[in-house]
Amino acid sequence: MEPMSPDPASALLGLTHTRAIIDLAEDAIISINHDQHMVLFNRGAERIFGYRAQEVLGRPLEMLFPDRAIEPHRQEMRNFENSGESARRMGEGDKIYGRRKDGSEFPAEASISRALIETEWYFTLILRDISRRRLAEERLRASLREKDALLKEIHHRVKNNLQVVSSLLGLQSRLIPEVATRKMFQESQNRVHSMALVHELLYQTDNMSAVDFREYVADLTGHLFRSYGVSDRRVRLRLDLEQTFLNMDLAVPCGLVLNELVSNSLKYAFPDGRNGEIRIGLRMNAQNPGCLSVADNGVGLPTLWSTKTLGLRLVRILADQMGATVEVHSEGGTELKLNFPGKGD
């Protein structure tokens, strides 16, 4: 039995149906022959480029690109023809631009494919106008820049306000004759400074969500040594700190804890001008338990932790706030550790 010949009416209906589907696409669908002359130009292409199909069919595809993009387009086509691929994305990043009938240009995303029909290769370009997306992205970037600038300004003002508070405490302390009371004001100044320093570092960096704690520790300890008039030649500072970035929820309480512990060592661990060493260690990451430790090789403070001083009560309160446990050792000096839970704890 001989195979039935195709029904011309059915074939025409199939072509018409396929063309209707192609014309429903919002993207431009453009087919070209091997000479890169257009043989298909759907309604999406008409809307995007402003040409009627009758105006472009049989003409070179390059008329739809800006002059500066013609040679890169030719190279792209040569690479595609030699690649053996059946389809690929065209261009990289911002390199694809189309040119409308009125001469205006627009950014685009494009892909190209090829098919062998009878004995001739045909290439089909699918192109999308992304002007609105680019505009939305630029507006979003502008909004983020504005918010970054606002956040920087907030950190700057908070830092300035805290410095004003610190200065007021300093001025007030000069009017107080009692040495013990003046020291209390000095301690309060240092606590305020430890908080102000967080905002200062956030203001100075591009990452306003986290503080480089290594830099923070170096700045804070330098301030405390100067504040208590202790030479780094008499009391050596050793830092063993992992590169760690802490968010505000951890940076401020960790800074306050560090302020209290280093201050205690500078005030009490090395009486009568003796030499010594303070060691600060930090290990904190998302997977393993973290630890912040401050240790000295001074005279040891076996009873100080049990007293009701504000500073040490503050350390306990801040440790609870951060979900950390406190560990104290007083053999051969004093060491206090804050142990933080790991991610899975």
Disulfide bonds with the S-S distance in Angstrom:
none
